Amino acid sequence: METRSLLKLYRTMVEIREFELRVSRLTREGKIPGFVHLSLGQEAAAVGACAPLTQADVITSTHRGHGHCIAKGLDMTGMFAELMGRSAGTCAGLGGSMHIADPGLGIFGANGIVAAGLPIASGAALAVRLKQQSSAVVAFFGDGAVAQGAFHESVNLAALWRLPVIFFCENNHYAEFSAAETQHPVPLRTRAAGYGISCTQVNGNDVEAVHQLVTDLAARARRGQGPFMVEAETYRWHGHYEGDPERYRTKEEVDKWKDLDPLLITRERLFASGTAAEQLTEIESDVRRRIDTAVEAATTASELDPATDLSAFMLAPRREHPDPQPPVGEDIFRTMDAVHDALEQELSTDPSVFVAGIDVGQGGNVFALTRGLAERWPARVIDTPISETAIVGLAVGSAMAGMRPVVELMYLDFIGVALDQVMNQAAKLHFMTGGKASLGLTIRTQFAAGRSSGSQHSQSLEAILAHIPGLTVVMPATPWETYGLLRAAIQDPNPVIFIENRLLYGRKGTRPPRDLIIPLGKARVVRPGQHVTVVSYSAILGTVLTVAGELAAEGIDTEVIDLRTIQPLDRDTILTSLAKTNRIVIVHEAVKDFGVGAEIVALCAEDGFWHLDAPLKRVAARFSPAPYAPRLERAWLPSADEIKEAIRSTALA
């Protein structure tokens, strides 16, 4: 390597070293809150791996990610301000040490969840493939991440699709407090062989060796020859976190590794090439001066106002859409057609849209909802392995890279398998990056009880998802709403969970116009009435409407609201109706306890109390898993008779 190039690498390593030493001091002084994880001693791995990358290349990082960010070009003043929780921080003070990101620089985020960046990296790499770009993705992870299922799912999928990813393991010999040899039965190279990819071991303290290796692998990845695995052996000088008592290793062991300091190795190499000591001293002094300036600027930056509207960072602004009323027409359009046609419309009009999931391509979906789409768009309707974490990670990473993914989880029950990617990644990354990350993605899934599908294929889990800030949760009840809401979800710049009821797939309704879009977050009064309000959604809305028609013969005029979107909840429509009828009943298929009905009851008690002329009632499933036996399942679900009695008793109270 030319001396000038090696000097540049050395400067970046010094920047990381001095940055982290100053962070350690500021943490001890109480000027940096929260958890801080440093990579002192690992500088060569970060610099060697990132120096060959361009701004168009992407990295995903770990909770120990300061070095990766600096090596990829992130401004240190903003990083100091971020760690201090200041508004001038890289992520407006909302991410902190473990969550620094700047997608504009190809930094898709440090991550507080071990191995969580790996599925996101696969998603970013898929976006490279779909956009036909010449870019590479480097996914940093520690040796401890190898034990995570996300590691397997991500590497397996990337190997299957030959994605342009370099999985870069910084083996610092410890997973938190545990020595690596106590955690893994086989070495990483053996695992890589199982996926049919190469694993190259490199001295992670030799910046030249790492740089040469990644330069070669990145070039090959850009040519479509990936993925690759790298194991860089290195060592962290400090504990797992600042303040770690480090009872799990000896001082002698640490001192031994400090003798292999990557900065010392590089200095000796520069001296051997004729570089004067004064030149290196000047680099080090200049870096310290810049660090002093950065710390001063960060320290004097304004703190976040406690009155800051956090919701402004939680969701990207939504487009306004009118809410057309469905016309009365012949029953010529099924809900399953609505799903198919909405996907078809978005695929045909937006090249950034793609559909991925288990059997969505050649199989056309287990319910035949996507049949024929793969034939028209073979590159954008993609069958995945049965890997829910990887599937949602594909959505997150590709959305951050500018795509509009629609991924399918076959059953709503399976969302628990991928809950980290849903809850900690999709829902939070826009917020934790101060609004920088694009997270326009849709997760389609379905549920239903009533056909003896058992406790693991019948759950209505919308309340769990609606409780997670950052997610939009949609549950349509008709073909019209399914078409218009699914198109709105795909076009929305935020993560949307779109939950269909499989018992509605054959339901017929009026065919919508091709350009129909129904606004998210807006309920609809589907039956005006004067005596009692009933709020419901999804399939059971049909039962509510039938009951309301029967009660009309008794003189009870029921107003029925279809929520359509669970989160955000249309509070205004509910409270306006309550002010008119002074009575309310909430009906849903999910279990009653801690459900959507409970939230609506709380809303009415807090903001509509003086309108109430009768006790509020909820009709919902019993608090137990869905039973398998048909008679038990029918008894478990809310029945028409229960709904009728609740409405009648409320109206007459």
BAZA-8636 format. One line per 4 residues: for each residue x, y, z of C-alpha. Coordinates in pm, whole numbers, padded with zeros to 5 digits. Example, Ala and Ser with C-alpha at 12.3 -4.5 7.8 and 13.67 -1.06 7.14 Angstrom:
<recs>
01230/-00450/00780  01367/-00106/00714;
</recs>
This chain:
<recs>
00000/00000/00000  00122/00350/-00079  00239/00549/00222  -00015/00825/00153;
-00301/00575/00158  -00175/00414/00476  -00144/00757/00639  -00509/00821/00557;
-00610/00494/00721  -00394/00577/01021  -00562/00915/01062  -00907/00756/01066;
-00795/00500/01324  -00659/00783/01541  -00995/00963/01505  -01178/00655/01631;
-00928/00602/01915  -00942/00963/02034  -01321/00982/01992  -01373/00674/02206;
-01124/00780/02472  -01305/01111/02501  -01643/00935/02514  -01513/00716/02796;
-01408/01024/02991  -01730/01213/02926  -01928/00908/03039  -01737/00894/03368;
-01803/01266/03413  -02175/01212/03368  -02195/01415/03047  -02307/01119/02836;
-02611/00929/02966  -02724/00576/02898  -02530/00269/02793  -02203/00321/02606;
-02013/00039/02434  -01667/00120/02301  -01452/-00052/02041  -01111/00062/02165;
-00856/-00180/02018  -01078/-00269/01721  -01006/00036/01507  -00827/-00145/01226;
-01123/-00372/01154  -01365/-00081/01115  -01129/00135/00908  -01000/-00146/00690;
-01354/-00260/00610  -01508/00083/00546  -01225/00259/00362  -01287/00064/00036;
-01657/00160/00041  -01828/00448/-00136  -02119/00656/-00013  -02347/00439/-00227;
-02236/00130/-00034  -02425/00043/00284  -02319/-00071/00628  -02523/-00202/00916;
-02361/-00189/01255  -02386/-00307/01614  -02425/-00157/01960  -02047/-00109/01941;
-02069/00103/01628  -01893/00437/01678  -01587/00322/01483  -01792/00197/01189;
-01976/00530/01166  -01657/00739/01179  -01486/00511/00926  -01787/00554/00691;
-01754/00933/00713  -01996/01044/00986  -01928/01385/01140  -01786/01356/01493;
-01946/01679/01620  -02289/01542/01545  -02193/01210/01702  -02080/01375/02027;
-02401/01578/02034  -02603/01262/01973  -02436/01082/02263  -02510/01382/02483;
-02875/01379/02377  -02861/01720/02210  -03082/01845/01929  -02775/01896/01708;
-02700/01525/01729  -02673/01304/01423  -03020/01170/01500  -03152/01482/01679;
-03065/01327/02015  -03325/01051/01974  -03098/00755/01900  -02802/00775/02134;
-02487/00568/02134  -02640/00238/02026  -02857/00374/01746  -02653/00624/01546;
-02738/00620/01176  -02727/00834/00865  -02890/00658/00570  -02772/00939/00342;
-02415/00820/00402  -02511/00455/00367  -02504/00406/00745  -02823/00209/00808;
-02776/00212/01181  -02597/00090/01482  -02832/-00146/01661  -02902/-00226/02023;
-03030/-00575/01937  -02763/-00838/01875  -02765/-00957/01511  -03061/-00734/01419;
-02862/-00550/01154  -02803/-00865/00951  -03158/-00903/00812  -03161/-00531/00736;
-02835/-00572/00545  -02994/-00846/00334  -03283/-00611/00259  -03045/-00335/00153;
-02861/-00585/-00068  -03186/-00697/-00229  -03260/-00332/-00306  -02921/-00311/-00480;
-03018/-00612/-00689  -03365/-00481/-00775  -03233/-00136/-00865  -02956/-00295/-01071;
-02698/-00089/-00887  -02328/-00161/-00849  -02303/-00138/-00471  -02198/-00356/-00182;
-02331/-00399/00172  -02114/-00471/00475  -02296/-00617/00776  -02087/-00586/01091;
-02155/-00825/01377  -01975/-00962/01679  -01892/-01323/01754  -02185/-01339/01996;
-02433/-01270/01716  -02358/-01605/01556  -02582/-01772/01816  -02884/-01567/01706;
-03146/-01704/01469  -03130/-01377/01275  -02773/-01466/01178  -02880/-01796/01025;
-03185/-01656/00848  -02991/-01366/00698  -02688/-01561/00579  -02906/-01842/00448;
-03122/-01604/00246  -02826/-01401/00116  -02647/-01720/00009  -02961/-01852/-00159;
-03009/-01533/-00360  -02636/-01456/-00405  -02680/-01107/-00261  -02394/-00851/-00257;
-02330/-00870/00119  -02009/-00905/00313  -02093/-01048/00656  -01809/-00905/00864;
-01753/-01065/01205  -01540/-00868/01449  -01435/-01155/01670  -01317/-00978/01984;
-01330/-01306/02178  -01614/-01208/02412  -01992/-01210/02385  -02071/-00965/02663;
-01905/-01142/02959  -01869/-01486/02800  -01560/-01612/02622  -01628/-01707/02261;
-01505/-02063/02308  -01788/-02122/02558  -02054/-02007/02312  -02004/-02190/01983;
-01958/-02560/01907  -01797/-02499/01566  -01590/-02214/01418  -01744/-01956/01189;
-01572/-02096/00879  -01753/-02426/00936  -02088/-02248/00953  -02009/-02052/00637;
-01932/-02375/00453  -02279/-02495/00546  -02426/-02207/00348  -02194/-02270/00056;
-02003/-01944/00095  -01641/-01870/00170  -01516/-01745/00506  -01186/-01559/00506;
-01002/-01511/00833  -00795/-01196/00870  -00588/-01026/01137  -00837/-00764/01251;
-00559/-00551/01400  -00381/-00519/01064  -00559/-00240/00879  -00374/-00309/00554;
-00475/-00674/00553  -00838/-00594/00624  -00841/-00318/00363  -00693/-00541/00095;
-00940/-00819/00169  -01252/-00601/00172  -01141/-00411/-00138  -01134/-00742/-00323;
-01458/-00877/-00175  -01650/-00553/-00229  -01546/-00549/-00595  -01660/-00908/-00635;
-01986/-00837/-00454  -02057/-00548/-00688  -02009/-00790/-00978  -02275/-01019/-00832;
-02040/-01279/-00683  -02149/-01242/-00318  -02215/-01306/-00043  -01896/-01346/00159;
-01805/-01408/00521  -01510/-01243/00695  -01382/-01321/01044  -01151/-01048/01171;
-00975/-01147/01492  -00936/-00850/01723  -00993/-00752/02086  -01181/-00487/02282;
-00973/-00318/02547  -01262/-00194/02758  -01541/-00398/02909  -01869/-00483/02743;
-01996/-00142/02852  -01843/00155/03029  -01846/00068/03397  -01822/-00307/03338;
-01626/-00452/03636  -01465/-00705/03398  -01444/-00995/03641  -01443/-01242/03352;
-01089/-01172/03223  -00747/-01087/03362  -00542/-00771/03331  -00260/-00982/03188;
-00483/-01092/02902  -00582/-00736/02820  -00221/-00616/02838  -00115/-00894/02602;
-00362/-00771/02341  -00262/-00409/02395  00084/-00509/02277  -00092/-00588/01946;
-00240/-00236/01928  -00349/-00174/01565  -00221/00184/01582  00125/00065/01693;
00132/-00193/01413  00051/00076/01158  00297/00326/01306  00580/00073/01279;
00485/00002/00919  00484/00374/00839  00822/00423/01005  00956/00136/00795;
00837/00316/00482  01027/00631/00581  00752/00832/00747  00888/01070/01010;
00764/01043/01368  00684/01415/01360  00435/01360/01080  00242/01105/01284;
00260/01324/01592  00111/01611/01392  -00173/01388/01273  -00247/01286/01632;
-00231/01646/01757  -00458/01765/01477  -00713/01495/01557  -00713/01589/01926;
-00768/01954/01836  -01062/01856/01618  -01199/01639/01898  -01172/01931/02140;
-01361/02154/01897  -01627/01889/01839  -01681/01831/02211  -01707/02203/02275;
-01965/02246/01999  -02165/01946/02120  -02153/02056/02483  -02286/02402/02401;
-02558/02270/02167  -02912/02310/02293  -03072/02031/02489  -03400/01884/02376;
-03702/02072/02505  -03915/01845/02729  -04216/01981/02540  -04080/01844/02208;
-04356/01684/02002  -04212/01334/01972  -04488/01227/01736  -04332/01453/01474;
-04038/01211/01460  -04242/00893/01493  -04415/00898/01153  -04338/01056/00820;
-04608/01296/00698  -04900/01127/00524  -05067/01242/00206  -05425/01356/00243;
-05683/01149/00055  -06059/01196/00022  -06277/00919/00165  -06528/00823/-00106;
-06838/00633/-00007  -06885/00293/-00176  -07172/00289/-00425  -07446/00032/-00410;
-07388/-00223/-00685  -07387/-00586/-00779  -07178/-00835/-00578  -06911/-00890/-00842;
-06585/-00841/-00658  -06434/-01062/-00386  -06198/-00963/-00107  -05935/-01197/-00249;
-05966/-01010/-00580  -05919/-00683/-00390  -05587/-00800/-00247  -05467/-00929/-00582;
-05574/-00621/-00777  -05430/-00374/-00527  -05093/-00549/-00548  -05119/-00565/-00926;
-05199/-00194/-00948  -04905/-00091/-00729  -04660/-00323/-00905  -04765/-00186/-01243;
-04740/00181/-01148  -04441/00193/-00911  -04116/00013/-00998  -03997/00048/-00638;
-04273/-00188/-00518  -04194/-00555/-00474  -04375/-00844/-00306  -04191/-01107/-00103;
-04291/-01389/00125  -04341/-01761/00160  -04494/-01909/-00157  -04615/-01573/-00291;
-04445/-01626/-00626  -04475/-01960/-00802  -04731/-02082/-00552  -04943/-01770/-00581;
-04996/-01755/-00201  -05156/-02024/00012  -05496/-01862/-00058  -05418/-01791/-00428;
-05414/-01416/-00362  -05099/-01344/-00565  -05157/-01592/-00843  -05023/-01470/-01177;
-04818/-01180/-01039  -04483/-01361/-01051  -04535/-01438/-01418  -04566/-01066/-01494;
-04299/-00946/-01252  -04064/-01239/-01189  -03794/-01018/-01035  -04036/-00835/-00805;
-04264/-01111/-00676  -04022/-01322/-00478  -04052/-01651/-00291  -03855/-01653/00034;
-03747/-01930/00268  -03963/-01987/00576  -03771/-01718/00764  -04002/-01457/00914;
-03720/-01253/01070  -03538/-01237/00738  -03861/-01152/00554  -03937/-00850/00773;
-03568/-00754/00770  -03588/-00752/00389  -03867/-00499/00419  -03680/-00277/00665;
-03349/-00273/00479  -03499/-00232/00133  -03732/00045/00253  -03434/00232/00397;
-03273/00193/00054  -03571/00355/-00118  -03788/00059/-00216  -04155/00008/-00121;
-04166/-00353/-00005  -04482/-00553/00055  -04389/-00861/00253  -04623/-01136/00361;
-04632/-01328/00687  -04853/-01624/00616  -05041/-01608/00948  -05070/-01325/01199;
-04967/-01573/01469  -04623/-01596/01308  -04546/-01230/01366  -04405/-01329/01704;
-04120/-01503/01525  -04021/-01171/01367  -04124/-00939/01649  -03781/-00779/01687;
-03775/-00666/01324  -04134/-00541/01357  -04113/-00381/01702  -03753/-00265/01737;
-03658/-00200/01375  -03954/-00115/01150  -04143/00072/01420  -03851/00263/01574;
-03588/00340/01310  -03759/00650/01170  -03787/00785/01524  -03439/00685/01641;
-03277/00842/01335  -03450/01173/01399  -03671/01117/01093  -03384/01038/00852;
-03470/00675/00778  -03733/00591/00517  -03959/00312/00643  -04235/00293/00384;
-04314/-00078/00406  -04620/-00299/00429  -04648/-00628/00616  -04950/-00824/00492;
-05086/-01103/00704  -05416/-01272/00789  -05605/-01431/01079  -05942/-01584/01162;
-06108/-01799/01422  -06408/-02020/01352  -06263/-02298/01136  -06084/-02508/01401;
-05741/-02376/01310  -05626/-02408/01670  -05449/-02177/01911  -05150/-02099/01688;
-05339/-02011/01369  -05639/-01813/01496  -05509/-01526/01705  -05629/-01168/01665;
-05321/-00980/01783  -05398/-00627/01668  -05393/-00484/02021  -05032/-00595/02069;
-04928/-00428/01745  -05134/-00114/01803  -04954/-00069/02135  -04618/-00027/01955;
-04553/00339/01866  -04457/00381/01502  -04679/00110/01355  -04999/00164/01162;
-05244/-00126/01195  -05520/-00178/00937  -05805/-00434/00943  -06052/-00402/00654;
-06400/-00555/00652  -06511/-00536/00287  -06362/-00581/-00061  -06395/-00207/-00122;
-06200/-00117/00192  -05945/-00393/00133  -05854/-00257/-00209  -05844/00110/-00114;
-05667/00061/00218  -05405/-00178/00081  -05312/00071/-00190  -05291/00344/00074;
-05071/00122/00291  -04828/00048/00008  -04800/00416/-00081  -04764/00530/00279;
-04417/00641/00396  -04456/00452/00725  -04460/00085/00833  -04812/-00057/00801;
-04936/-00392/00931  -05223/-00493/00703  -05433/-00766/00865  -05687/-00952/00653;
-05950/-01197/00778  -05924/-01512/00571  -06294/-01588/00618  -06364/-01273/00417;
-06160/-01374/00112  -06471/-01506/-00064  -06696/-01218/00044  -06837/-01022/-00251;
-06890/-00650/-00287  -06892/-00364/-00531  -06587/-00342/-00755  -06391/-00024/-00677;
-06241/00207/-00939  -05874/00137/-01014  -05767/00470/-00862  -05946/00419/-00529;
-05741/00502/-00219  -05898/00509/00127  -05722/00725/00386  -05549/00548/00673;
-05659/00643/01023  -06015/00727/00922  -06316/00525/01044  -06646/00513/00856;
-07004/00526/00978  -07149/00234/00782  -07497/00255/00936  -07628/00583/01078;
-07844/00556/01390  -07980/00748/01688  -08002/00519/01990  -07669/00341/02040;
-07321/00341/01881  -07149/00011/01800  -06781/00018/01708  -06636/-00284/01531;
-06400/-00391/01252  -06294/-00682/01031  -06518/-00984/00973  -06738/-00952/01278;
-06860/-00618/01148  -07090/-00817/00918  -07253/-00985/01218  -07295/-00647/01387;
-07472/-00506/01080  -07703/-00808/01062  -07791/-00770/01430  -07846/-00396/01386;
-08096/-00469/01109  -08283/-00716/01328  -08295/-00472/01621  -08444/-00206/01396;
-08761/-00413/01396  -08770/-00364/01774  -08736/00012/01736  -08367/00025/01827;
-08178/00247/01581  -07811/00142/01588  -07524/00348/01451  -07237/00123/01337;
-06879/00241/01295  -06617/00042/01104  -06278/00140/01246  -06086/00013/00941;
-05761/00143/01092  -05689/00034/01450  -05382/00256/01491  -05405/00549/01456;
-05749/00533/01613  -06009/00770/01470  -06110/00918/01804  -06312/01201/01653;
-06555/00974/01468  -06613/00766/01782  -06667/01065/02011  -06891/01242/01758;
-07112/00936/01738  -07117/00897/02116  -07225/01261/02153  -07522/01179/01927;
-07634/00844/02073  -07503/00872/02433  -07446/00497/02442  -07169/00271/02309;
-07088/-00098/02257  -06757/-00228/02119  -06738/-00564/01940  -06427/-00749/01827;
-06304/-01107/01781  -05987/-01061/01985  -05996/-01151/02353  -06161/-00884/02565;
-05890/-00824/02825  -05648/-00539/02736  -05790/-00521/02385  -05893/-00252/02138;
-06229/-00235/02312  -06059/-00145/02638  -05882/00146/02468  -06210/00274/02324;
-06379/00244/02663  -06097/00447/02817  -06131/00708/02540  -06504/00744/02603;
-06458/00760/02981  -06183/01024/02957  -06308/01243/02671  -06677/01157/02637;
-06787/01095/02996  -07053/01368/03002  -07217/01221/02691  -07267/00878/02849;
-07620/00787/02955  -07554/00415/03005  -07267/00184/03103  -07020/00102/02827;
-07014/-00259/02706  -06761/-00479/02530  -06840/-00800/02343  -06532/-01006/02260;
-06374/-01349/02278  -06309/-01514/02615  -05967/-01472/02768  -05805/-01797/02658;
-05626/-01929/02351  -05858/-02019/02065  -05993/-02373/02123  -05974/-02635/01849;
-06300/-02827/01903  -06572/-02666/01687  -06838/-02638/01960  -06588/-02487/02202;
-06463/-02243/01941  -06815/-02126/01862  -06881/-02073/02232  -06549/-01889/02270;
-06618/-01637/01992  -06869/-01354/02047  -07204/-01466/01906  -07483/-01276/01734;
-07704/-01333/02037  -07442/-01183/02271  -07401/-00883/02046  -07777/-00836/02019;
-07827/-00854/02395  -07544/-00607/02460  -07687/-00355/02213  -08043/-00402/02337;
-07957/-00368/02705  -07740/-00061/02638  -08004/00108/02422  -08277/00049/02681;
-08069/00135/02990;
</recs>
